[in-house]
């Protein structure tokens, strides 16, 4: 793609990076076939190619974002299926990240949108606030349908529908501390506790700690770590996202420097994609560039790490698992085979659903901010999953678990919960 940025514009490293990304696009349109919003809506501007044109026009002309551009960028799930498909290596992720920051800085959203986004940014990344909000949702749930009929309040009605009816008690394993390896220690890792996941499903990290410690891995929950920053990063709130990244970099490197770390284990693939990108996010910060790159190099999805441990094969369990590969896992981190191989090795029959490349519609806060598109994608995903006739659905991302569970009665659990069970741990709740 030909571009016409001025030397003054290219003096901005963010603009220069986006210009280099734009130049790689050859308008081939392969991305449209795998883009969930284009497949759903059929609008060229709701495809990666269409959004690239909008971003180019906005950045090249140095203008503030307008309503049309914001509408189509907001509809992007950041599922990154387009990057898997693109034959030219267009780095769409960093291009759309830049566009979102530019929108946040130059566009004034309607009051109701600003309110919703502020509520999400100030509650979801903080476990204690999130837990309080979910418990308070019980009082508002009877009014959800009424709220959804009022345009200005619709999003709050959607939030009430998504809120679980019961909220698990906080897990002791979420507290900072060290979980000793059983028997001889053969490794040491830090585990991201996270923000939403330990509130919604604390059993995921509990299963991870049980499994790793039985395998001889010491697990550290680092003092000072918190939300990875992904939720606000995808809303264009750059300062808040970078502050989260710096906090986690400091927390993990302190643990690494004191006792060594083989890896930083992440059990939510959406978080993993962001943490593996810390090196890029903080590349222009002289105080953190090298440290962030070091953290990104240590970041591993739990299945990525487990696949290096040579777990013993287990006897067949007579249970069929359909594996839903989260977008952030298959497109963001390019981890496709490890989770399925581990499940097969653990004795499960593993099936793949049709259209496995398409997003389930969760995408962080997408199912709250774009509920109509999200519902269509969820229905399509659930239909494909159910067609495989599984006993259980497994995936590696809490957002997908929450989203898909609202559309089916088939149990859905984290992959590591099944692996923990297969190797001597507790049977996952709900099976």
MARDODO-544062 format. One record per residue (C-alpha): residue number from 1; residue in three letters; x, y, z. Coordinates in Angstrom, 3 decimals. Layout:
BEGIN
node num NUM, residu ala, u X, v Y, w Z
...
END
This chain:
BEGIN
node num 1, residu unk, u 0.000, v 0.000, w 0.000
node num 2, residu unk, u 1.369, v 3.401, w -0.964
node num 3, residu unk, u 1.501, v 5.958, w 1.821
node num 4, residu unk, u 2.095, v 9.714, w 1.909
node num 5, residu unk, u 3.176, v 10.600, w 5.422
node num 6, residu unk, u 5.321, v 13.694, w 5.873
node num 7, residu unk, u 8.797, v 13.577, w 7.447
node num 8, residu unk, u 7.374, v 15.464, w 10.421
node num 9, residu unk, u 4.703, v 12.809, w 10.924
node num 10, residu unk, u 7.233, v 10.008, w 10.624
node num 11, residu unk, u 9.308, v 11.612, w 13.375
node num 12, residu unk, u 6.677, v 10.156, w 15.734
node num 13, residu unk, u 7.793, v 6.541, w 16.313
node num 14, residu unk, u 4.190, v 5.343, w 16.641
node num 15, residu unk, u 3.246, v 6.868, w 13.299
node num 16, residu unk, u 6.439, v 5.524, w 11.721
node num 17, residu unk, u 5.609, v 2.016, w 12.907
node num 18, residu unk, u 2.049, v 2.259, w 11.595
node num 19, residu unk, u 3.292, v 3.548, w 8.249
node num 20, residu unk, u 5.595, v 0.539, w 7.909
node num 21, residu unk, u 2.683, v -1.787, w 8.711
node num 22, residu unk, u 0.402, v -0.077, w 6.189
node num 23, residu unk, u 2.983, v -0.448, w 3.447
node num 24, residu unk, u 2.891, v -4.240, w 3.805
node num 25, residu unk, u -0.806, v -4.473, w 2.938
node num 26, residu unk, u -1.330, v -5.493, w -0.713
node num 27, residu unk, u -5.161, v -5.282, w -0.720
node num 28, residu unk, u -5.449, v -9.030, w -1.404
node num 29, residu unk, u -8.569, v -9.454, w 0.743
node num 30, residu unk, u -7.638, v -12.866, w 2.140
node num 31, residu unk, u -8.362, v -11.402, w 5.595
node num 32, residu unk, u -12.031, v -10.832, w 4.784
node num 33, residu unk, u -12.715, v -14.579, w 4.642
node num 34, residu unk, u -11.620, v -15.124, w 8.242
node num 35, residu unk, u -12.770, v -11.861, w 9.847
node num 36, residu unk, u -15.735, v -12.562, w 12.172
node num 37, residu unk, u -17.288, v -9.117, w 11.754
node num 38, residu unk, u -17.069, v -9.172, w 7.966
node num 39, residu unk, u -18.466, v -12.709, w 7.847
node num 40, residu unk, u -21.305, v -11.569, w 10.132
node num 41, residu unk, u -22.065, v -8.095, w 8.748
node num 42, residu unk, u -20.823, v -8.234, w 5.151
node num 43, residu unk, u -19.558, v -4.637, w 5.258
node num 44, residu unk, u -16.111, v -4.013, w 3.751
node num 45, residu unk, u -15.426, v -1.386, w 6.416
node num 46, residu unk, u -15.964, v -4.103, w 9.024
node num 47, residu unk, u -13.131, v -6.151, w 7.560
node num 48, residu unk, u -9.426, v -5.755, w 8.361
node num 49, residu unk, u -8.805, v -4.349, w 4.867
node num 50, residu unk, u -11.556, v -1.779, w 5.305
node num 51, residu unk, u -10.320, v -0.772, w 8.732
node num 52, residu unk, u -6.786, v -0.437, w 7.377
node num 53, residu unk, u -8.060, v 2.096, w 4.838
node num 54, residu unk, u -9.857, v 4.030, w 7.571
node num 55, residu unk, u -6.776, v 4.033, w 9.819
node num 56, residu unk, u -4.522, v 5.101, w 6.944
node num 57, residu unk, u -6.807, v 8.003, w 6.063
node num 58, residu unk, u -7.050, v 9.124, w 9.689
node num 59, residu unk, u -3.325, v 8.935, w 10.458
node num 60, residu unk, u -2.034, v 10.128, w 7.107
node num 61, residu unk, u -4.180, v 13.260, w 7.224
node num 62, residu unk, u -3.320, v 13.852, w 10.870
node num 63, residu unk, u -6.951, v 14.303, w 11.755
node num 64, residu unk, u -9.029, v 13.462, w 14.771
node num 65, residu unk, u -11.073, v 10.284, w 14.637
node num 66, residu unk, u -14.614, v 10.689, w 13.337
node num 67, residu unk, u -17.770, v 8.767, w 14.161
node num 68, residu unk, u -17.568, v 6.454, w 11.128
node num 69, residu unk, u -13.975, v 5.432, w 11.843
node num 70, residu unk, u -14.702, v 4.899, w 15.533
node num 71, residu unk, u -17.773, v 2.778, w 14.751
node num 72, residu unk, u -15.849, v 0.339, w 12.572
node num 73, residu unk, u -12.723, v 0.207, w 14.759
node num 74, residu unk, u -14.900, v -0.423, w 17.827
node num 75, residu unk, u -16.470, v -3.388, w 16.021
node num 76, residu unk, u -13.064, v -5.047, w 15.635
node num 77, residu unk, u -12.713, v -7.941, w 18.093
node num 78, residu unk, u -8.882, v -7.898, w 17.955
node num 79, residu unk, u -9.225, v -11.647, w 17.398
node num 80, residu unk, u -6.235, v -11.473, w 15.001
node num 81, residu unk, u -7.597, v -14.134, w 12.655
node num 82, residu unk, u -6.563, v -11.732, w 9.902
node num 83, residu unk, u -2.906, v -11.938, w 10.930
node num 84, residu unk, u -2.993, v -15.723, w 10.707
node num 85, residu unk, u -4.453, v -15.473, w 7.206
node num 86, residu unk, u -2.409, v -12.547, w 5.837
node num 87, residu unk, u 0.228, v -13.685, w 3.304
node num 88, residu unk, u 2.062, v -10.356, w 3.516
node num 89, residu unk, u 2.723, v -10.336, w 7.261
node num 90, residu unk, u 0.671, v -7.210, w 8.032
node num 91, residu unk, u 1.012, v -6.531, w 11.779
node num 92, residu unk, u -2.644, v -5.625, w 12.218
node num 93, residu unk, u -2.515, v -5.981, w 16.016
node num 94, residu unk, u -0.140, v -3.082, w 16.538
node num 95, residu unk, u -1.828, v -0.997, w 13.859
node num 96, residu unk, u -5.259, v -1.243, w 15.455
node num 97, residu unk, u -3.713, v -0.705, w 18.913
node num 98, residu unk, u -2.269, v 2.596, w 17.657
node num 99, residu unk, u -5.618, v 3.534, w 16.114
node num 100, residu unk, u -7.405, v 2.945, w 19.404
node num 101, residu unk, u -4.974, v 5.146, w 21.292
node num 102, residu unk, u -5.445, v 7.860, w 18.644
node num 103, residu unk, u -9.235, v 7.548, w 19.001
node num 104, residu unk, u -9.008, v 7.821, w 22.778
node num 105, residu unk, u -6.928, v 10.990, w 22.463
node num 106, residu unk, u -8.847, v 12.746, w 19.694
node num 107, residu unk, u -12.476, v 11.621, w 19.792
node num 108, residu unk, u -15.095, v 12.593, w 22.344
node num 109, residu unk, u -17.504, v 9.718, w 22.751
node num 110, residu unk, u -21.150, v 10.228, w 23.742
node num 111, residu unk, u -21.629, v 10.568, w 27.490
node num 112, residu unk, u -23.178, v 7.127, w 27.946
node num 113, residu unk, u -20.238, v 5.478, w 26.145
node num 114, residu unk, u -17.722, v 7.390, w 28.243
node num 115, residu unk, u -19.544, v 6.338, w 31.398
node num 116, residu unk, u -19.634, v 2.644, w 30.466
node num 117, residu unk, u -15.969, v 2.581, w 29.472
node num 118, residu unk, u -14.941, v 4.347, w 32.659
node num 119, residu unk, u -16.923, v 1.870, w 34.758
node num 120, residu unk, u -15.267, v -1.074, w 32.986
node num 121, residu unk, u -11.777, v 0.415, w 33.288
node num 122, residu unk, u -12.201, v 1.176, w 36.972
node num 123, residu unk, u -13.804, v -2.123, w 38.030
node num 124, residu unk, u -12.756, v -5.105, w 35.895
node num 125, residu unk, u -8.962, v -4.858, w 36.427
node num 126, residu unk, u -9.372, v -4.802, w 40.228
node num 127, residu unk, u -10.487, v -8.110, w 41.789
node num 128, residu unk, u -11.955, v -6.663, w 44.983
node num 129, residu unk, u -14.001, v -4.065, w 43.069
node num 130, residu unk, u -15.063, v -6.650, w 40.500
node num 131, residu unk, u -16.175, v -9.097, w 43.181
node num 132, residu unk, u -18.203, v -6.364, w 44.919
node num 133, residu unk, u -19.817, v -5.363, w 41.603
node num 134, residu unk, u -20.807, v -8.957, w 40.831
node num 135, residu unk, u -22.378, v -9.410, w 44.250
node num 136, residu unk, u -24.221, v -6.106, w 43.848
node num 137, residu unk, u -25.504, v -7.296, w 40.459
node num 138, residu unk, u -27.833, v -9.698, w 42.265
node num 139, residu unk, u -29.934, v -6.713, w 43.340
node num 140, residu unk, u -30.051, v -5.260, w 39.828
node num 141, residu unk, u -30.639, v -8.471, w 37.862
node num 142, residu unk, u -34.479, v -8.280, w 38.069
node num 143, residu unk, u -34.285, v -4.962, w 36.223
node num 144, residu unk, u -31.973, v -6.133, w 33.423
node num 145, residu unk, u -34.702, v -6.390, w 30.781
node num 146, residu unk, u -36.017, v -2.942, w 31.672
node num 147, residu unk, u -32.544, v -1.433, w 31.357
node num 148, residu unk, u -32.000, v -3.096, w 27.970
node num 149, residu unk, u -35.104, v -1.350, w 26.614
node num 150, residu unk, u -33.615, v 2.084, w 27.410
node num 151, residu unk, u -30.918, v 3.007, w 24.876
node num 152, residu unk, u -28.779, v 4.929, w 27.350
node num 153, residu unk, u -28.890, v 2.085, w 29.897
node num 154, residu unk, u -28.822, v -0.935, w 27.602
node num 155, residu unk, u -25.172, v -1.768, w 28.264
node num 156, residu unk, u -25.799, v -1.988, w 32.011
node num 157, residu unk, u -28.617, v -4.461, w 31.338
node num 158, residu unk, u -26.178, v -6.529, w 29.263
node num 159, residu unk, u -23.689, v -6.472, w 32.146
node num 160, residu unk, u -26.361, v -7.770, w 34.525
node num 161, residu unk, u -27.180, v -10.634, w 32.139
node num 162, residu unk, u -23.504, v -11.626, w 31.974
node num 163, residu unk, u -22.956, v -11.483, w 35.734
node num 164, residu unk, u -22.933, v -14.964, w 37.328
node num 165, residu unk, u -25.669, v -15.743, w 39.822
node num 166, residu unk, u -23.128, v -16.880, w 42.400
node num 167, residu unk, u -19.644, v -15.541, w 43.065
node num 168, residu unk, u -17.011, v -17.946, w 44.446
node num 169, residu unk, u -15.229, v -16.997, w 47.616
node num 170, residu unk, u -11.665, v -15.705, w 47.196
node num 171, residu unk, u -9.069, v -18.444, w 46.972
node num 172, residu unk, u -6.198, v -18.556, w 49.441
node num 173, residu unk, u -3.996, v -19.378, w 46.466
node num 174, residu unk, u -4.627, v -15.891, w 45.089
node num 175, residu unk, u -2.605, v -14.394, w 47.914
node num 176, residu unk, u 1.093, v -13.679, w 47.302
node num 177, residu unk, u 3.250, v -16.583, w 48.393
node num 178, residu unk, u 5.232, v -19.636, w 47.360
node num 179, residu unk, u 3.769, v -23.078, w 46.744
node num 180, residu unk, u 6.453, v -25.680, w 47.266
node num 181, residu unk, u 7.101, v -28.471, w 44.817
node num 182, residu unk, u 6.178, v -31.987, w 45.869
node num 183, residu unk, u 9.328, v -34.029, w 46.250
node num 184, residu unk, u 12.406, v -32.898, w 44.383
node num 185, residu unk, u 12.109, v -29.426, w 42.874
node num 186, residu unk, u 12.815, v -29.463, w 39.141
node num 187, residu unk, u 11.644, v -25.978, w 38.253
node num 188, residu unk, u 10.399, v -22.633, w 39.536
node num 189, residu unk, u 7.763, v -20.422, w 37.925
node num 190, residu unk, u 5.703, v -17.354, w 38.680
node num 191, residu unk, u 1.945, v -17.600, w 38.120
node num 192, residu unk, u -0.151, v -14.645, w 36.978
node num 193, residu unk, u -3.071, v -14.389, w 39.375
node num 194, residu unk, u -4.857, v -11.856, w 37.177
node num 195, residu unk, u -8.006, v -9.844, w 37.767
node num 196, residu unk, u -11.289, v -11.255, w 36.403
node num 197, residu unk, u -10.371, v -14.951, w 36.396
node num 198, residu unk, u -9.660, v -15.373, w 40.134
node num 199, residu unk, u -13.045, v -13.783, w 40.820
node num 200, residu unk, u -15.057, v -15.763, w 38.271
node num 201, residu unk, u -13.240, v -19.131, w 38.417
node num 202, residu unk, u -10.560, v -19.344, w 41.111
node num 203, residu unk, u -10.432, v -23.101, w 40.506
node num 204, residu unk, u -8.391, v -22.566, w 37.332
node num 205, residu unk, u -5.324, v -21.258, w 39.132
node num 206, residu unk, u -5.882, v -23.705, w 41.979
node num 207, residu unk, u -5.745, v -26.578, w 39.475
node num 208, residu unk, u -2.626, v -25.078, w 37.910
node num 209, residu unk, u -0.837, v -24.871, w 41.242
node num 210, residu unk, u -1.826, v -28.427, w 42.197
node num 211, residu unk, u -0.682, v -29.855, w 38.885
node num 212, residu unk, u 2.604, v -27.982, w 38.693
node num 213, residu unk, u 3.619, v -28.664, w 42.283
node num 214, residu unk, u 2.874, v -32.403, w 41.833
node num 215, residu unk, u 5.194, v -32.294, w 38.830
node num 216, residu unk, u 7.999, v -30.846, w 40.951
node num 217, residu unk, u 7.536, v -27.186, w 39.999
node num 218, residu unk, u 7.670, v -24.504, w 42.670
node num 219, residu unk, u 4.987, v -21.872, w 41.989
node num 220, residu unk, u 5.260, v -18.263, w 43.140
node num 221, residu unk, u 2.380, v -15.803, w 43.222
node num 222, residu unk, u 4.351, v -12.573, w 43.149
node num 223, residu unk, u 3.676, v -9.721, w 45.575
node num 224, residu unk, u 2.698, v -6.572, w 43.688
node num 225, residu unk, u 1.462, v -8.159, w 40.463
node num 226, residu unk, u -2.013, v -7.378, w 39.162
node num 227, residu unk, u -4.084, v -7.067, w 36.002
node num 228, residu unk, u -1.983, v -7.518, w 32.878
node num 229, residu unk, u -3.488, v -4.376, w 31.329
node num 230, residu unk, u -5.184, v -6.093, w 28.370
node num 231, residu unk, u -8.687, v -4.854, w 29.157
node num 232, residu unk, u -7.740, v -1.169, w 29.156
node num 233, residu unk, u -5.137, v -1.643, w 26.413
node num 234, residu unk, u -7.873, v -2.668, w 23.988
node num 235, residu unk, u -9.907, v 0.391, w 24.966
node num 236, residu unk, u -7.025, v 2.664, w 23.937
node num 237, residu unk, u -6.234, v 3.693, w 27.512
node num 238, residu unk, u -2.507, v 3.662, w 26.938
node num 239, residu unk, u -1.309, v 5.188, w 30.217
node num 240, residu unk, u -3.341, v 2.789, w 32.362
node num 241, residu unk, u -2.195, v -0.213, w 30.313
node num 242, residu unk, u 1.477, v 0.769, w 30.464
node num 243, residu unk, u 1.248, v 1.398, w 34.210
node num 244, residu unk, u -0.089, v -2.158, w 34.655
node num 245, residu unk, u 2.733, v -3.524, w 32.514
node num 246, residu unk, u 5.433, v -1.684, w 34.488
node num 247, residu unk, u 3.977, v -2.872, w 37.798
node num 248, residu unk, u 4.024, v -6.494, w 36.679
node num 249, residu unk, u 7.502, v -6.229, w 35.175
node num 250, residu unk, u 8.808, v -4.953, w 38.516
node num 251, residu unk, u 6.985, v -7.654, w 40.479
node num 252, residu unk, u 8.146, v -10.581, w 38.359
node num 253, residu unk, u 11.733, v -9.456, w 37.915
node num 254, residu unk, u 12.072, v -9.032, w 41.676
node num 255, residu unk, u 11.047, v -12.692, w 42.106
node num 256, residu unk, u 13.288, v -13.757, w 39.218
node num 257, residu unk, u 16.309, v -11.916, w 40.579
node num 258, residu unk, u 15.804, v -13.275, w 44.092
node num 259, residu unk, u 15.342, v -16.955, w 43.266
node num 260, residu unk, u 15.339, v -17.460, w 39.518
node num 261, residu unk, u 12.392, v -18.238, w 37.238
node num 262, residu unk, u 12.028, v -20.726, w 34.432
node num 263, residu unk, u 8.854, v -19.064, w 33.181
node num 264, residu unk, u 5.962, v -16.767, w 33.963
node num 265, residu unk, u 2.854, v -18.942, w 33.658
node num 266, residu unk, u -0.384, v -17.477, w 32.324
node num 267, residu unk, u -3.698, v -19.353, w 32.417
node num 268, residu unk, u -5.771, v -16.764, w 30.522
node num 269, residu unk, u -4.669, v -16.603, w 26.898
node num 270, residu unk, u -5.911, v -13.039, w 26.485
node num 271, residu unk, u -3.481, v -12.006, w 29.207
node num 272, residu unk, u -0.748, v -14.096, w 27.641
node num 273, residu unk, u -0.968, v -12.269, w 24.324
node num 274, residu unk, u -0.584, v -8.928, w 26.092
node num 275, residu unk, u 2.237, v -9.974, w 28.436
node num 276, residu unk, u 4.178, v -11.436, w 25.526
node num 277, residu unk, u 3.812, v -7.982, w 23.968
node num 278, residu unk, u 5.182, v -6.035, w 26.969
node num 279, residu unk, u 8.542, v -5.753, w 25.218
node num 280, residu unk, u 6.860, v -3.955, w 22.339
node num 281, residu unk, u 4.517, v -1.893, w 24.483
node num 282, residu unk, u 7.412, v -0.513, w 26.562
node num 283, residu unk, u 10.037, v -0.395, w 23.809
node num 284, residu unk, u 10.224, v 3.408, w 23.932
node num 285, residu unk, u 10.626, v 3.568, w 27.727
node num 286, residu unk, u 14.380, v 3.600, w 28.422
node num 287, residu unk, u 13.839, v 2.514, w 32.021
node num 288, residu unk, u 11.695, v -0.501, w 31.084
node num 289, residu unk, u 12.430, v -1.533, w 27.489
node num 290, residu unk, u 15.006, v -4.205, w 28.337
node num 291, residu unk, u 13.195, v -5.365, w 31.475
node num 292, residu unk, u 9.887, v -5.694, w 29.636
node num 293, residu unk, u 11.540, v -7.675, w 26.844
node num 294, residu unk, u 12.961, v -10.013, w 29.470
node num 295, residu unk, u 9.501, v -10.581, w 30.976
node num 296, residu unk, u 7.924, v -11.167, w 27.566
node num 297, residu unk, u 10.553, v -13.789, w 26.803
node num 298, residu unk, u 9.677, v -15.666, w 30.016
node num 299, residu unk, u 5.897, v -15.558, w 29.504
node num 300, residu unk, u 4.341, v -18.940, w 28.705
node num 301, residu unk, u 0.801, v -20.188, w 28.460
node num 302, residu unk, u 0.338, v -22.999, w 30.955
node num 303, residu unk, u -0.119, v -25.574, w 28.158
node num 304, residu unk, u 2.942, v -24.225, w 26.371
node num 305, residu unk, u 4.970, v -24.812, w 29.528
node num 306, residu unk, u 3.436, v -28.198, w 30.336
node num 307, residu unk, u 4.307, v -29.467, w 26.874
node num 308, residu unk, u 7.988, v -29.117, w 27.810
node num 309, residu unk, u 7.656, v -31.369, w 30.879
node num 310, residu unk, u 7.120, v -34.712, w 29.116
node num 311, residu unk, u 4.030, v -35.804, w 31.047
node num 312, residu unk, u 3.344, v -39.569, w 31.034
node num 313, residu unk, u 0.592, v -40.911, w 28.797
node num 314, residu unk, u -2.590, v -41.880, w 30.654
node num 315, residu unk, u -5.107, v -44.642, w 29.995
node num 316, residu unk, u -8.189, v -43.723, w 27.913
node num 317, residu unk, u -10.854, v -42.029, w 30.031
node num 318, residu unk, u -13.825, v -42.603, w 27.729
node num 319, residu unk, u -14.587, v -38.897, w 27.616
node num 320, residu unk, u -14.853, v -36.725, w 24.506
node num 321, residu unk, u -13.468, v -33.206, w 24.770
node num 322, residu unk, u -14.095, v -30.598, w 22.091
node num 323, residu unk, u -11.305, v -28.083, w 22.191
node num 324, residu unk, u -12.208, v -24.434, w 21.579
node num 325, residu unk, u -9.041, v -22.584, w 20.652
node num 326, residu unk, u -9.337, v -19.028, w 21.972
node num 327, residu unk, u -8.403, v -16.375, w 19.412
node num 328, residu unk, u -5.700, v -15.036, w 21.699
node num 329, residu unk, u -4.246, v -18.549, w 21.861
node num 330, residu unk, u -4.302, v -19.600, w 18.205
node num 331, residu unk, u -3.966, v -16.202, w 16.495
node num 332, residu unk, u -2.334, v -14.083, w 19.187
node num 333, residu unk, u 0.217, v -16.587, w 20.528
node num 334, residu unk, u 0.232, v -19.127, w 17.666
node num 335, residu unk, u -0.313, v -21.995, w 20.122
node num 336, residu unk, u -2.471, v -24.529, w 18.309
node num 337, residu unk, u -1.297, v -28.095, w 18.938
node num 338, residu unk, u 0.042, v -28.162, w 22.517
node num 339, residu unk, u -3.323, v -28.047, w 24.365
node num 340, residu unk, u -4.836, v -30.782, w 22.184
node num 341, residu unk, u -1.761, v -32.995, w 22.393
node num 342, residu unk, u -1.733, v -32.697, w 26.182
node num 343, residu unk, u -5.427, v -33.629, w 26.389
node num 344, residu unk, u -4.927, v -36.657, w 24.118
node num 345, residu unk, u -1.917, v -37.728, w 26.169
node num 346, residu unk, u -4.059, v -37.416, w 29.297
node num 347, residu unk, u -6.490, v -39.991, w 27.906
node num 348, residu unk, u -9.231, v -37.812, w 26.415
node num 349, residu unk, u -10.728, v -38.109, w 22.934
node num 350, residu unk, u -10.249, v -34.658, w 21.415
node num 351, residu unk, u -12.389, v -33.135, w 18.685
node num 352, residu unk, u -12.163, v -29.874, w 16.747
node num 353, residu unk, u -15.278, v -27.825, w 15.899
node num 354, residu unk, u -16.003, v -26.461, w 12.440
node num 355, residu unk, u -14.999, v -22.819, w 11.890
node num 356, residu unk, u -12.563, v -23.073, w 14.768
node num 357, residu unk, u -10.807, v -19.913, w 13.558
node num 358, residu unk, u -13.872, v -17.724, w 14.253
node num 359, residu unk, u -14.204, v -15.823, w 17.532
node num 360, residu unk, u -16.868, v -16.739, w 20.099
node num 361, residu unk, u -17.646, v -13.038, w 20.581
node num 362, residu unk, u -16.209, v -12.585, w 24.071
node num 363, residu unk, u -13.022, v -10.638, w 23.251
node num 364, residu unk, u -12.416, v -8.943, w 26.594
node num 365, residu unk, u -15.180, v -6.352, w 26.994
node num 366, residu unk, u -16.575, v -6.843, w 23.460
node num 367, residu unk, u -19.604, v -8.831, w 24.619
node num 368, residu unk, u -20.523, v -5.846, w 26.769
node num 369, residu unk, u -19.736, v -3.051, w 24.310
node num 370, residu unk, u -20.974, v -4.822, w 21.128
node num 371, residu unk, u -23.668, v -7.203, w 22.420
node num 372, residu unk, u -25.582, v -7.715, w 19.148
node num 373, residu unk, u -22.555, v -8.866, w 17.141
node num 374, residu unk, u -21.281, v -10.832, w 20.118
node num 375, residu unk, u -24.575, v -12.740, w 20.416
node num 376, residu unk, u -24.486, v -13.743, w 16.737
node num 377, residu unk, u -20.921, v -14.993, w 17.048
node num 378, residu unk, u -21.737, v -16.885, w 20.240
node num 379, residu unk, u -24.703, v -18.646, w 18.621
node num 380, residu unk, u -22.543, v -19.656, w 15.660
node num 381, residu unk, u -19.776, v -20.911, w 17.930
node num 382, residu unk, u -22.108, v -22.871, w 20.222
node num 383, residu unk, u -23.783, v -24.535, w 17.229
node num 384, residu unk, u -20.413, v -25.689, w 15.895
node num 385, residu unk, u -19.264, v -26.917, w 19.298
node num 386, residu unk, u -22.491, v -28.810, w 19.964
node num 387, residu unk, u -22.302, v -30.511, w 16.551
node num 388, residu unk, u -19.244, v -32.460, w 17.730
node num 389, residu unk, u -21.337, v -34.030, w 20.530
node num 390, residu unk, u -18.776, v -33.561, w 23.321
node num 391, residu unk, u -18.993, v -34.567, w 26.941
node num 392, residu unk, u -17.155, v -31.371, w 27.820
node num 393, residu unk, u -15.705, v -28.316, w 26.088
node num 394, residu unk, u -12.169, v -27.220, w 26.989
node num 395, residu unk, u -10.519, v -23.877, w 26.333
node num 396, residu unk, u -7.723, v -21.717, w 27.679
node num 397, residu unk, u -9.357, v -18.350, w 28.267
node num 398, residu unk, u -11.761, v -17.203, w 30.987
node num 399, residu unk, u -13.580, v -14.831, w 28.623
node num 400, residu unk, u -14.436, v -17.697, w 26.276
node num 401, residu unk, u -15.541, v -19.877, w 29.193
node num 402, residu unk, u -17.893, v -17.171, w 30.468
node num 403, residu unk, u -19.244, v -16.374, w 27.000
node num 404, residu unk, u -19.855, v -19.908, w 25.762
node num 405, residu unk, u -21.345, v -21.058, w 29.079
node num 406, residu unk, u -24.222, v -18.593, w 28.616
node num 407, residu unk, u -25.214, v -20.328, w 25.374
node num 408, residu unk, u -25.050, v -24.056, w 26.136
node num 409, residu unk, u -25.634, v -26.620, w 28.852
node num 410, residu unk, u -22.533, v -28.576, w 27.808
node num 411, residu unk, u -19.946, v -28.202, w 30.600
node num 412, residu unk, u -17.030, v -25.930, w 29.685
node num 413, residu unk, u -13.804, v -25.908, w 31.676
node num 414, residu unk, u -10.235, v -24.730, w 31.380
node num 415, residu unk, u -7.841, v -27.171, w 29.739
node num 416, residu unk, u -5.628, v -27.215, w 32.831
node num 417, residu unk, u -8.553, v -28.339, w 35.000
node num 418, residu unk, u -8.898, v -31.491, w 32.895
node num 419, residu unk, u -5.138, v -32.067, w 32.963
node num 420, residu unk, u -5.022, v -31.655, w 36.738
node num 421, residu unk, u -7.834, v -34.211, w 37.074
node num 422, residu unk, u -6.104, v -36.661, w 34.711
node num 423, residu unk, u -2.879, v -36.462, w 36.703
node num 424, residu unk, u -4.308, v -36.963, w 40.175
node num 425, residu unk, u -6.180, v -33.774, w 40.973
node num 426, residu unk, u -9.813, v -33.033, w 41.728
node num 427, residu unk, u -12.579, v -33.551, w 39.180
node num 428, residu unk, u -13.492, v -30.148, w 37.685
node num 429, residu unk, u -16.626, v -28.590, w 39.119
node num 430, residu unk, u -19.609, v -29.011, w 36.838
node num 431, residu unk, u -18.611, v -32.368, w 35.338
END
